[in-house]
Structure formats: structure tokens, C-alpha cells
Amino acid sequence: MKKIRLAILGLGNVPLAVLRYMQEEAPKRALKELGVELVITGVTTGRRGNAINGEGIPLGDLEKVGKEGTVSTLNKGSETKNNLEFIQAVPADILLVSTPANVPSVEEIRAAFARGMSAVTSNKTPVANHFQELLDGAKEHGVQFRFGATVLAGYPPWGQFFESITKPEITEMQIVVNATSNQILTMMLEEGKSFDEGAAKAQELGIAERDPSDDVDGYDTQKKLVILANVLMGANLKPADVPTTGIRDIALEELQKAHQAGKWVQLLGRAWKNDQGKVLAEIKPVEVDNPFFVGMRGTSMGIYFVTPAANFGIRLDISQGERAIIATAAGVFEDLLSIIKEQ
């Protein structure tokens, strides 16, 4: 069996879900068919220390540490003070960057490339802000860069889009990809709540973050739209290029009126090509009548494509809690497999 060494930045919900997912039968079978053993050789965190072990850190030990325990109790290598020191010290073939969206993480990905490591990330921020630079950096250093888990919880067939040489021409893309906003709007309608009451209920249920600004103000959708437009439509957008309005000002009466008319209000991201072929984009609440979006309530998400040949949609109904996080973990694992197949 060929050993592939994996180092991880962060030990929060996503990487812990990846560790659990790796122990399921389908991922274990996929690695066996490739003749590969995936070994965790290092983990680092912001406040809980780091662990490096060239022989491999048992998955069960990392799961026991979890989101609260001290990672450094598992360390058998160098003690490092920050992410960049960790990347220089850890023996690894692939770096998983699973930092929060408010952490830029681009320097860490660059450092991994310079050490000959491929990189996988579930963090939208570096991809949205430095997409082409990171692709070029990976090519320059002869490594790979994957980021399928940044959008739609790692919808598995993304590889067909990311790796395809003959991508279909997409003239317009409409997306609803923020489950928190969609859930808040749904609860407002179904329970007669104001926006503030809906947001508070979403926080109570664990759907919304303690500070839901990134979701409800549209910035999570903004980053995802930029990634999708750059990859699938050949755009060269940055988040700052996309005018964005969130859902804070939506009133219950608007939702009720739309529902009674057989429509729905969504935080809709839209990217389209103008007459000169330039890709433009915007994000704002929209009253939609497309059946694809009208029935999309709760934590459901989806993307609708317009092409010269046909229009089609991709929809995910991921629920919430463990099922949602495992969907992201599956996307990360698909990215890891894509890299391993090329090594």
C-alpha cells in the first residue's frame, strides 16, 4: 500500500467530520482500490497547539481530542507557534486547509505549494479572493489545488465540472446556496416571525452562527458565486466586484404575499454574460417564480444554469446537523481522491 501523508489546518467541525467519514465503508473501499493508505501526520489549531507524527496520528486519538481538547498532547515532533511554522515542519504530501471563512489562509496555501504539497480547502475565502493566483501557484510548483467542498457542501459531481476540458457554455447562473438565510425566511413564513425572531430561532436550533452576518448579509453567497462564476463561466471576479444586499430588510408581509401568489423570496445570486461576453454578477433578495426555486425551502440549496442548448438545475436537500457536515466531509474526501489519483 502506498502511503499518502495528510496534514490538517484546524480541528473543528469539518476536519472532524472528514475523520469520521474516512472510517466509513465507501471511503475505505475507494482507498483500497487505489492501493493507498491515507495517514494523518499533523494537525495544528489556533489555540490548542499542534501535533506532528511522521508515523501517523491514530484517527481515534484525534476524535477523542475533538473540538475542545488539547491537540499538543499527541505531538511527537516539533512544537510550532503558527500555521506557517507548522507547514514548514510537518512531513506531508497534501495539506487540508479547514480554517474558518474569516481567516484568509492564502499564505498557508502558498507555503504548502512551495514545500511540494498539494492543497485541499473547505474555506471559501482564499478561493474567492485568489482563485487564479492559487491555480497558477499550484501549476508552478507541480502540485494540485482542489476546493470542491467550498460550494453546495461538496456536491460530489463537482469534479466533472472542475476537471472537464470541454465545459458547456453557461450564459447565466442563478444560485441559492446559503441554507441559513433560506431557513430563516422559511421560519418567518411558517411561524409568522419577524426577521430578528427568525434569526434568533435559527441560532437557538444551531442552524445560524452566533454572528450570522456573513450569511444573512449575503457575503457567504457572494464568495460562492465568485468561485462558481470563475470556474464555470471563465470569469475573473473578486468578491468586491459583486454588488450584494442581504435579507435583513425582508418583511413577513413580503413573504406572505409571494407565497399566496405561488412564488417565493430567495437570497439569489446571479451571474450572467453581457453582449460583450463579460461576466457580471449581483446578489439580492428576489421574488422568484421559477418552479426550481419556489419549492426550495428550509436548508435546501441549488444552482440553475442557462446554456444555449438547455437549462438545468442541481439541487441539494441536506437537512442540518450531522447530515449537513458529513456532506461537506464527503466533498473534501472527493477532492483528496482526485489528488491521490494524479500522484
Summary of the structure (lengths in Angstrom):
residues: 343
radius of gyration: 20.6
end to end distance: 13.7
largest distance: 63.4
contacts: 1159
relative contact order: 0.14
helix: 45%
strand: 20%
